[in-house]
Amino acid sequence: MPLFQNGPARCFYRIHGNDDKPVLFLSHSLGQDHGMWDAQAEWLSPHFRIVRHDTRGHSASGVPAGDYSLDDLGADVLRLADALGMERFAFCGLSLGGMIAQWLAVAAPDRVTAVVLANTSARPEAERMETRRRTVLADGMQAVVDSVMQRFFSPRLLAMNPPSVAESRRTLLATDPVGYAGCCAAIRDMDRVKRLGEIRCPVLIIDGDLDVSLPWKGHGDVLANGIHGASVVHLPAAHLANLERPRAFTAAVLQFLLPAGDDTYAAGMQVRRRVLGDAHVDRASASPTSPDFQALITRYAWGAIWTRPGLDLRTRRLLALGMTAALGRWEEFRLHVRTGLAHELEWCDLEEVLLQSAIYAGVPVANSGFHHAADERAAATPAEPSVR
C-alpha cells in the first residue's frame, strides 16, 4: 500500500501514468477522498503522471487530533512531492483542494508550474465552517450528510442518483469526524484574498454555475479579479463539478495544461504513428501519392483533430469505424480495424460499433462490416475462428 509518514500525519497516495510525463497532483474536496478523481485519473494519465492523495483527516491518511491549518495541508503536499522525487508539478484542486493550490502557488512558486482552482474560494464563510465543525464533533457525520449532499450536487443529479452520487455519500459518511473537523478549522481560518496577487503561475478557475456552496459571486469572481491573467471556465454543475460534468471538467483541464502547439504537422505525425503504426505511415509516405496530400492529412486530420484532448484516441477510433462503415469506406474501415486490434481495441469493441451501425445505418452496412472485420482479424490471428 502506498503510504508515506508525512510529518505528523500518515499519507495515502496513488500514482498513475508513465514516469516520463509531467506531474499533476489532484486534490479532493472536504469530505471526499482521492477516489473522486477516478475518471480524471484515467483520462489524464496518457498526458501526465497523476498523483492523488488523501488529505490528512480523510480516508486512508492519518487523522491527527485538533485543528489543522492551511499551512499544515500545504506542507503535507510538499513533503509528499519531496518523498516522491517530484521537484516540479502542476496542481489541480477542488474546494479544499483549490485552497491548498492557492497556498502552494504562493509558498512554492519555483515548484508549481500551474494551478487549477475548481469550485473554491480565497475566503470561505468562517461561521458556517465553525458550525459544521462543532456539529460533526458532537453528533458525527450523519448529522451533516443530507445538507452537504445538497451542496455537492444539483437537484437534477440528486434525483437521478447515479453511482457517483451514492459513492460520494458513502465516502462522506465514512470520513472520520475528527479529521473532517480539523479540515473545517483550516477552511474557517483561511483568508488568501490579499495574497492572490502574488500568484504568478498560469491559473485556471473552474466555476460551477449551480454551486450554492461556493458560488461565483463572492468566491470565483474574487479569485478571477485577484489573480492576474487567470483563465475562467463556467460549467453547468454544482460543487463537485468534476463528478457532475466529468468530461467537460477534464477537457477544460487538458485544454489549459496542454495548449495547442504551433507545429500541427509534428503533433499530427506523432499521433498518426501512434494510431496507425510506423509501418503503415512509412509505406504511405513512400507511396506515389502526392507528398502535399500526405502533409495535408497529417497536419489537419491528425494534427488539428486527432490531437484534440476532448476525446481519447480509443473513442476517436470507434467514431472513425462507425462513420467509415456507414459511408461504405471499407478501405479506411479495414485500416482502423487492423491497426485498432493491434493497439487498443478488442473484438467486442468492433461488435458494439457494428451493432450500433445496424440500427442507424442499416443491416447491410453491419453485415459487410462484420465480414471485413472478420477478414482483418483472421489475417492477424489465423488460428481464431471466423465469424459465421
C-alpha positions in Angstrom: 0.0 0.0 0.0 1.5 3.4 -1.0 1.8 5.1 2.4 4.2 7.9 3.4 4.7 9.0 7.0 4.1 12.7 6.2 5.2 14.6 9.2 2.6 14.1 12.0 0.1 12.5 9.6 0.4 9.3 7.6 -0.4 10.0 3.9 -2.0 7.6 1.4 -1.4 8.3 -2.2 -1.7 6.7 -5.7 0.2 7.4 -8.9 -1.0 6.8 -12.4 0.7 7.3 -15.8 4.3 6.9 -17.1 7.2 8.3 -15.2 8.4 10.4 -18.1 5.3 12.5 -18.1 4.9 15.9 -16.3 3.5 15.6 -12.8 -0.1 16.6 -12.0 -1.5 16.5 -8.5 -5.2 16.1 -8.0 -6.5 17.2 -4.6 -10.0 16.4 -3.4 -12.7 18.4 -1.5 -13.7 18.3 2.1 -15.4 15.0 3.0 -14.2 13.1 -0.1 -11.0 11.3 -0.9 -8.7 10.5 -3.9 -11.5 8.3 -5.4 -13.4 11.4 -6.5 -10.8 11.8 -9.3 -11.1 8.2 -10.7 -12.4 9.4 -14.1 -10.0 12.2 -14.4 -7.0 10.0 -13.4 -7.9 7.6 -16.3 -8.4 10.3 -18.9 -5.4 12.5 -17.8 -2.9 9.7 -17.3 -1.9 9.5 -21.0 -0.6 13.0 -20.7 0.6 13.3 -17.1 2.0 11.4 -14.2 -1.0 11.7 -11.9 -0.6 11.9 -8.1 -3.7 11.6 -6.0 -3.5 11.6 -2.2 -6.0 11.6 0.7 -5.7 14.9 2.6 -4.9 14.5 6.3 -8.0 13.6 8.2 -9.6 11.7 5.3 -9.9 8.1 4.2 -6.6 6.1 4.5 -4.5 9.1 5.6 -3.8 9.8 9.2 -6.1 11.7 11.5 -4.2 13.9 13.9 -6.3 15.4 16.7 -7.1 19.1 16.9 -7.5 21.9 14.4 -5.5 21.9 11.1 -4.3 24.9 9.2 -3.8 25.6 5.5 -0.1 25.7 6.2 -0.3 22.1 7.5 -2.2 20.9 4.4 0.1 22.6 2.0 3.3 21.4 3.8 1.9 17.9 3.6 1.8 18.2 -0.2 5.4 19.5 -0.4 6.7 16.7 1.8 4.9 14.1 -0.3 6.4 15.6 -3.5 9.8 15.6 -1.9 9.4 11.9 -0.9 8.4 11.0 -4.4 11.3 13.0 -6.0 8.9 15.4 -7.8 10.6 18.7 -8.0 8.1 20.5 -10.2 4.4 19.8 -10.7 1.0 21.2 -11.7 -1.7 21.1 -9.1 -5.5 20.8 -9.6 -7.6 21.1 -6.5 -11.4 21.3 -6.0 -12.9 23.2 -3.0 -10.5 22.4 -0.1 -8.0 21.2 -2.7 -8.3 24.5 -4.5 -7.5 26.3 -1.3 -4.4 24.2 -0.9 -3.5 25.0 -4.5 -3.6 28.8 -3.7 -1.2 28.2 -0.8 1.2 26.2 -2.9 1.3 28.7 -5.7 2.5 31.4 -3.3 4.6 29.3 -0.9 6.4 27.3 -3.6 6.4 29.4 -6.8 9.6 27.7 -8.0 7.9 24.3 -7.8 4.4 24.8 -9.0 4.1 25.1 -12.8 0.3 25.8 -13.0 -2.8 25.5 -10.8 -6.4 24.7 -11.4 -8.7 26.3 -8.8 -12.1 24.4 -9.1 -15.2 25.4 -7.1 -13.1 27.1 -4.4 -12.6 30.3 -2.6 -9.9 32.6 -1.2 -12.1 33.5 1.8 -14.8 30.9 2.7 -17.6 31.5 5.2 -15.9 31.1 8.5 -19.1 31.0 10.6 -20.6 28.2 8.5 -17.5 26.1 8.7 -17.2 26.6 12.5 -20.9 25.5 12.9 -20.2 22.4 10.8 -17.0 21.6 12.8 -18.9 21.7 16.1 -21.8 19.6 14.7 -19.7 16.7 13.4 -17.6 16.6 16.6 -20.8 16.4 18.7 -23.1 14.3 16.5 -21.0 12.6 13.8 -21.1 12.7 10.0 -24.7 11.6 9.9 -25.8 15.0 11.2 -24.5 16.9 8.2 -24.7 14.3 5.3 -28.0 15.5 3.9 -27.2 19.2 3.9 -23.7 18.6 2.4 -25.0 16.3 -0.4 -27.4 19.1 -1.4 -24.4 21.4 -1.8 -22.3 18.8 -3.5 -24.7 18.1 -6.4 -27.5 19.8 -8.3 -31.1 18.8 -7.6 -31.2 17.2 -11.1 -28.3 14.9 -10.4 -29.5 14.1 -6.9 -32.8 13.0 -8.3 -31.1 10.8 -10.9 -28.9 9.3 -8.1 -26.1 7.9 -10.4 -23.3 5.8 -8.8 -21.1 8.9 -8.4 -23.7 10.4 -6.0 -24.1 7.2 -4.0 -20.3 6.8 -3.8 -19.8 10.4 -2.6 -22.4 9.9 0.1 -20.7 6.7 1.4 -17.3 8.4 1.4 -18.7 11.4 3.3 -20.3 9.2 5.9 -17.1 7.2 6.3 -15.0 10.3 6.9 -13.6 10.5 10.5 -15.4 13.3 12.3 -12.1 14.4 13.9 -10.3 14.7 10.6 -13.3 16.4 9.0 -13.5 18.9 11.8 -9.7 19.5 11.6 -10.1 20.5 8.0 -13.2 22.6 8.7 -10.9 24.6 11.0 -8.4 25.1 8.2 -11.1 26.4 5.9 -12.6 28.6 8.7 -9.3 30.3 9.3 -8.4 30.8 5.7 -8.2 34.3 4.1 -6.0 34.4 1.0 -7.6 37.4 -0.7 -4.7 39.8 -0.1 -2.2 37.2 -1.4 -3.9 36.4 -4.7 -1.8 39.0 -6.5 1.4 37.0 -5.5 0.3 34.1 -7.7 2.5 34.2 -10.8 2.0 30.7 -12.4 -0.8 30.1 -15.0 -4.2 29.7 -13.3 -7.4 28.2 -14.5 -10.5 28.9 -12.4 -13.4 26.4 -12.9 -16.7 27.6 -11.6 -20.0 25.7 -11.2 -23.0 27.8 -12.2 -25.2 25.7 -9.9 -22.7 25.8 -6.9 -24.5 27.1 -3.9 -21.6 26.2 -1.6 -19.1 28.5 -3.1 -20.9 30.4 -5.8 -19.2 32.7 -8.4 -20.3 35.9 -6.7 -18.2 36.4 -3.7 -15.8 33.5 -4.4 -15.0 32.7 -8.0 -15.1 36.4 -9.0 -12.8 37.3 -6.2 -10.2 34.8 -7.5 -10.6 36.0 -11.1 -10.2 39.6 -10.1 -7.3 39.0 -7.8 -5.1 36.7 -10.0 -3.6 38.4 -12.9 -4.2 36.6 -16.2 -6.3 33.8 -14.8 -8.5 31.9 -17.3 -12.1 31.0 -16.3 -14.4 28.2 -17.3 -18.0 28.0 -16.2 -19.7 24.6 -16.1 -23.4 23.8 -15.6 -22.6 22.0 -12.3 -22.9 22.2 -8.6 -20.0 22.0 -6.1 -18.4 18.7 -7.2 -18.1 19.8 -10.8 -15.7 17.1 -11.8 -18.3 14.4 -10.9 -21.3 16.2 -12.2 -19.7 17.2 -15.6 -16.7 14.8 -15.7 -15.9 15.1 -19.4 -16.3 18.8 -19.6 -14.2 19.3 -16.5 -11.4 17.1 -17.9 -11.5 18.8 -21.3 -11.1 22.2 -19.6 -8.1 20.9 -17.6 -6.5 19.4 -20.7 -7.0 22.5 -22.8 -5.4 24.6 -20.1 -2.5 22.4 -19.4 -1.9 21.2 -23.0 -2.3 24.3 -25.1 -2.3 23.7 -28.8 1.2 23.9 -30.3 2.1 25.8 -33.4 3.6 22.8 -35.1 0.5 20.8 -36.0 2.5 18.7 -38.5 4.8 17.3 -35.9 2.0 16.7 -33.5 -0.1 15.1 -36.2 2.7 12.8 -37.3 3.2 11.7 -33.7 -0.4 10.7 -33.2 -0.7 9.2 -36.7 2.2 6.9 -35.9 0.7 6.0 -32.6 -2.7 5.2 -34.1 -1.7 3.5 -37.4 1.7 2.3 -36.6 5.1 3.1 -38.1 4.9 0.5 -40.9 1.7 1.9 -42.3 2.9 5.6 -42.1 6.2 4.7 -43.7 4.5 2.9 -46.5 2.1 5.8 -47.1 4.9 8.3 -47.1 6.9 6.3 -49.6 4.0 5.8 -52.0 3.5 7.7 -55.2 0.7 9.6 -53.6 1.3 13.4 -53.6 3.6 14.5 -50.7 1.4 17.5 -50.4 -1.6 15.3 -49.8 0.3 13.4 -47.1 1.2 16.7 -45.5 -2.4 17.9 -45.6 -3.9 14.9 -43.8 -1.0 14.8 -41.3 -1.4 18.5 -40.4 -5.2 18.8 -40.4 -6.8 15.3 -39.9 -4.2 14.1 -37.4 -2.6 17.3 -36.2 -5.7 19.5 -35.8 -8.4 16.9 -35.0 -6.9 13.7 -33.6 -4.7 15.6 -31.2 -7.7 17.5 -29.6 -7.9 16.5 -25.9 -11.7 16.4 -25.7 -11.9 12.7 -26.8 -9.3 10.0 -26.2 -7.8 8.1 -29.1 -10.0 5.0 -28.5 -13.2 7.0 -28.8 -11.9 8.7 -31.9 -11.1 5.3 -33.4 -14.6 4.0 -32.7 -16.1 7.1 -34.2 -13.9 6.6 -37.3 -15.0 3.0 -37.6 -18.7 3.8 -37.3 -18.5 6.7 -39.8 -16.5 4.8 -42.4 -18.8 1.8 -42.1 -21.9 4.0 -42.6 -20.3 5.6 -45.6 -19.1 2.3 -47.1 -15.5 3.5 -47.0 -14.3 0.0 -46.5 -10.6 0.5 -47.2 -10.4 3.1 -44.4 -12.6 0.9 -42.2 -10.3 -2.1 -42.6 -7.3 0.1 -41.8 -8.8 1.1 -38.5 -9.9 -2.5 -37.7 -6.4 -3.8 -38.4 -4.5 -1.1 -36.6 -7.1 -0.9 -33.8 -6.8 -4.6 -33.0 -3.1 -4.2 -32.9 -3.4 -1.4 -30.4 -6.3 -0.6 -28.0 -9.3 -2.3 -29.4 -10.8 -5.8 -28.8 -13.2 -7.7 -30.9 -16.1 -6.8 -28.6 -15.5 -3.1 -29.4 -16.0 -3.9 -33.1 -19.1 -5.8 -32.4 -20.6 -2.9 -30.5 -19.8 -0.4 -33.3 -21.3 -2.6 -35.9 -24.4 -3.5 -33.9 -25.0 0.2 -33.5 -24.4 0.7 -37.2 -27.1 -1.9 -38.0 -29.6 0.3 -36.2 -28.6 3.7 -37.6 -27.0 2.9 -40.9 -28.7 -0.4 -41.9 -28.3 -4.1 -41.6 -26.4 -4.4 -44.9 -23.8 -2.0 -43.6 -23.3 -4.0 -40.5 -23.2 -7.3 -42.4 -20.5 -6.0 -44.7 -18.6 -4.5 -41.7 -18.6 -7.8 -39.9 -17.2 -9.6 -42.9 -14.5 -7.0 -43.4 -13.6 -7.0 -39.7 -13.5 -10.8 -39.6 -11.1 -10.9 -42.5 -8.8 -8.5 -40.8 -9.0 -10.4 -37.6 -8.3 -13.7 -39.4 -5.3 -12.2 -41.1 -3.9 -11.0 -37.8 -4.7 -14.2 -35.9 -5.3 -17.0 -38.3 -5.8 -19.6 -35.5 -9.0 -17.8 -34.4 -12.3 -19.0 -35.9 -14.0 -16.7 -38.4 -17.5 -15.1 -37.8 -20.4 -17.1 -39.1 
